[in-house]
Amino acid sequence: MGWINAIKEETAVKEAQHAWDAGRNILVFKFIEAHTNSLVSGAITGMNEQMEAIEEVGWKLDHMSVAEGNVIGAMGSKRGERMVIICLYRRPSPAA
């Protein structure tokens, strides 16, 4: 894993742990990833690690939604396609 993905994973863990420690019951997390080739199936580099890291804190993925679009940079330069993955995590229910 590259250093950028490592930083993203670290950020995800910090946010997830903060929400967990605060006693939140849900965590909504936004992942933004480069979408370099939308015509090829395959793993999204770094996403596996980030999502697993949040679940290791104790959260369980409940729902997710994905959108994609172009990012416009400074002075109107096109920076490329990005996808946004919004994940709703829930604190697991206590065993009945």
Rosetta blueprint (number, residue, H / E / L):
1 M L
2 G L
3 W H
4 I H
5 N H
6 A H
7 I H
8 K H
9 E H
10 E H
11 T H
12 A H
13 V H
14 K H
15 E H
16 A H
17 Q H
18 H H
19 A H
20 W H
21 D H
22 A L
23 G L
24 R L
25 N L
26 I E
27 L E
28 V E
29 F E
30 K E
31 F E
32 I E
33 E E
34 A E
35 H L
36 T L
37 N L
38 S L
39 L L
40 V L
41 S L
42 G L
43 A L
44 I L
45 T L
46 G L
47 M H
48 N H
49 E H
50 Q H
51 M H
52 E H
53 A H
54 I H
55 E H
56 E H
57 V H
58 G L
59 W L
60 K E
61 L E
62 D E
63 H E
64 M E
65 S E
66 V E
67 A E
68 E E
69 G E
70 N E
71 V E
72 I E
73 G L
74 A H
75 M H
76 G H
77 S L
78 K E
79 R E
80 G E
81 E E
82 R E
83 M E
84 V E
85 I E
86 I E
87 C E
88 L E
89 Y E
90 R E
91 R L
92 P L
93 S L
94 P L
95 A L
96 A L
